Amino acid sequence: MDFAELQGLLQLAAPIMLKGAGYTLLFAVASMLGGLLLGFPLAVARILPSPLLQRPAAVYVSLMRGTPLLVQVFVIYYGLPSIGIEFTPTTAGVLALSLNAGAYLSESLRGAILGVSKGQWAASHSLGLTYAQTLYYIVAPQALRIAVPSMSNTLISLIKDTSLVSVITVTELMLATKEVIATSFRPLPLYLAAAAVYWCLSLCFEALQRRAERKLNQAHQ
């Protein structure tokens, strides 16, 4: 393939792949938000002294981290309909990614919360703050600053993991690329182009991570 053919191929594929990249971005952000909504309660449950909360949370985290994301996608999309629970491909994809991300984010948040010195808790209790107030007003803002790097790593991983939802016919970047390959029969340049798009998305989020860290550090000073 000469340069002119390559240029023509990429021009033809660009609209389809960019549309798929948009879906990839939406999936990643939606799953990150869903993971945070799940991860924070899980992190709190893991540090509470009650075994009734600790053990189920620990089992959930272990299960989601110990099984492949692809298997989780299949269970949600293909397995649950057998017991009467059915989701659209988009909903199933976001749900699977959110449930998986929640387990990893909970560990990041738990480590960040435990990273706040115990003196902060003691000082807050001496001022009459409840456990929930201490967690919300004192500990959580500091824990967020500590957790930003690992949370952004999870988001970058989510961008790449969205490629797995192509197996349930969700038209994100990977499936869009496959559709173009099916009509052009030029896999190598198109897969390399898809890799470049994933890389660019990751670089953008790395830049956002650095900016968020600077902002949080300035606010903490």
C-alpha positions in Angstrom: 0.0 0.0 0.0 1.5 3.4 -1.0 1.0 6.6 0.8 -1.9 7.8 -1.3 -3.8 4.6 -0.7 -3.1 4.8 3.0 -4.3 8.4 3.1 -7.5 7.6 1.3 -8.1 4.6 3.6 -7.7 6.7 6.7 -9.9 9.5 5.4 -12.6 6.9 4.6 -12.3 5.3 8.1 -11.9 8.5 10.1 -15.6 9.5 10.5 -16.6 5.9 11.6 -13.6 5.5 13.9 -14.0 9.0 15.5 -17.7 8.2 16.2 -16.6 5.0 17.8 -14.0 6.9 19.8 -16.8 9.2 21.0 -18.7 6.2 22.3 -15.6 4.9 23.9 -15.1 8.2 25.8 -18.8 8.2 26.9 -18.5 4.6 28.1 -15.3 5.3 30.1 -16.7 8.5 31.8 -20.1 6.9 32.6 -18.4 3.8 34.0 -16.0 6.0 36.0 -18.9 7.9 37.6 -20.8 4.6 38.2 -17.6 3.1 39.7 -17.2 6.1 42.0 -20.8 5.9 43.2 -20.2 2.2 44.1 -16.5 2.5 45.1 -16.9 5.1 47.9 -19.5 3.2 49.9 -17.5 0.0 49.4 -14.4 1.8 50.7 -16.2 3.1 53.8 -17.7 -0.4 54.4 -14.2 -1.9 54.3 -12.9 0.4 57.0 -15.9 0.3 59.4 -15.5 -2.0 62.4 -18.7 -3.9 61.6 -18.0 -7.4 60.1 -21.5 -7.4 58.6 -20.4 -4.6 56.3 -16.7 -5.5 55.9 -17.1 -9.1 54.8 -19.7 -8.6 52.0 -17.7 -5.6 50.7 -14.4 -7.6 50.8 -16.0 -10.6 49.0 -17.4 -8.3 46.3 -14.0 -6.6 45.7 -12.3 -10.0 45.6 -14.8 -11.4 43.2 -14.7 -8.5 40.8 -10.9 -8.2 40.8 -10.4 -12.0 40.6 -12.5 -12.7 37.6 -11.9 -11.4 34.0 -13.9 -8.4 32.9 -14.9 -10.2 29.7 -16.5 -13.0 31.8 -18.4 -10.3 33.8 -19.7 -8.8 30.6 -20.9 -12.2 29.3 -22.6 -13.0 32.7 -24.5 -9.7 32.6 -25.5 -9.6 29.0 -25.9 -13.3 28.1 -26.3 -15.0 31.5 -28.8 -12.8 33.4 -31.6 -13.0 30.7 -31.9 -16.7 31.7 -33.3 -15.6 35.1 -35.5 -12.8 33.6 -33.0 -9.9 33.9 -32.2 -8.4 30.5 -30.3 -5.3 29.5 -29.6 -3.5 26.2 -26.0 -3.9 25.0 -25.2 -0.3 26.0 -26.6 -0.7 29.5 -24.9 -4.1 30.0 -21.6 -2.6 28.9 -21.7 0.4 31.2 -23.0 -1.8 34.1 -20.2 -4.3 33.7 -17.5 -1.6 33.5 -19.0 0.3 36.4 -19.2 -2.8 38.7 -15.6 -3.7 37.8 -14.3 -0.2 38.2 -16.1 0.2 41.5 -14.0 -2.7 43.0 -10.7 -1.1 42.0 -11.7 2.4 42.9 -12.9 1.2 46.3 -9.4 -0.1 47.0 -7.8 3.2 45.9 -10.2 5.2 48.1 -9.8 2.9 51.0 -6.0 3.2 50.9 -6.4 7.0 50.6 -8.7 7.2 53.6 -6.4 5.0 55.7 -3.6 7.3 54.5 -5.1 10.2 56.5 -3.5 10.4 59.9 -5.4 9.1 62.9 -4.8 12.4 64.6 -7.2 14.0 62.2 -10.0 11.6 63.3 -9.1 12.2 67.0 -9.1 15.9 66.6 -12.4 15.9 64.8 -14.0 13.7 67.5 -12.7 16.0 70.2 -14.5 18.9 68.5 -17.8 17.0 68.6 -18.0 15.9 65.0 -19.7 12.6 64.3 -18.0 9.8 62.3 -19.9 10.8 59.1 -19.1 14.5 59.5 -15.5 13.7 60.1 -15.4 11.5 57.0 -17.2 14.1 54.8 -15.6 17.3 55.9 -12.2 16.4 57.1 -11.0 13.0 55.7 -12.6 12.8 52.3 -11.1 16.0 50.9 -7.6 14.9 51.9 -8.2 11.3 50.7 -9.3 12.6 47.4 -6.0 14.3 46.8 -4.1 11.1 47.7 -6.4 9.0 45.5 -6.3 11.1 42.3 -3.3 9.3 40.7 -4.6 5.8 41.2 -8.2 6.9 40.2 -6.9 8.4 37.0 -5.1 5.1 36.3 -8.4 3.3 36.6 -10.0 5.8 34.1 -7.2 5.2 31.6 -7.7 1.5 32.1 -11.4 1.9 31.5 -10.7 3.6 28.2 -8.8 0.5 27.0 -11.3 -1.9 28.7 -14.2 -0.5 26.7 -12.8 -2.5 23.7 -14.2 -5.6 25.4 -17.8 -4.5 25.1 -17.5 -4.8 21.4 -18.2 -8.5 21.9 -21.8 -7.6 22.8 -22.3 -5.5 19.6 -21.7 -2.1 21.2 -20.2 0.1 18.5 -17.3 1.7 20.3 -13.9 2.3 18.7 -12.9 -1.4 18.4 -16.0 -2.6 16.8 -16.1 0.5 14.5 -12.5 -0.4 13.4 -13.5 -4.0 12.7 -16.5 -2.8 10.6 -14.1 -0.7 8.5 -11.7 -3.6 8.2 -14.5 -5.8 7.0 -15.1 -3.6 4.0 -11.5 -2.5 3.2 -9.5 -5.7 4.1 -6.7 -3.6 5.4 -6.3 -4.6 9.1 -2.8 -3.4 9.9 -3.1 0.3 9.3 -6.6 0.5 10.8 -5.6 -1.4 14.0 -2.6 0.9 14.3 -4.9 3.9 13.8 -7.2 2.6 16.5 -4.2 2.1 18.8 -3.2 5.7 18.1 -6.7 7.0 19.1 -6.6 5.0 22.4 -3.2 6.4 23.1 -4.4 10.0 22.4 -7.3 9.6 24.7 -5.0 8.2 27.4 -2.6 11.2 27.0 -5.5 13.6 27.4 -6.6 12.0 30.6 -3.0 12.0 31.9 -2.9 15.7 31.3 -6.1 16.2 33.2 -4.7 14.1 36.0 -1.6 16.3 36.3 -3.8 19.4 36.3 -6.1 18.0 39.0 -3.2 17.0 41.1 -1.7 20.6 40.9 -5.1 22.1 41.8 -5.6 19.8 44.8 -2.1 20.4 46.0 -2.5 24.2 45.7 -5.8 24.0 47.6 -4.1 21.9 50.3 -1.2 24.3 50.8 
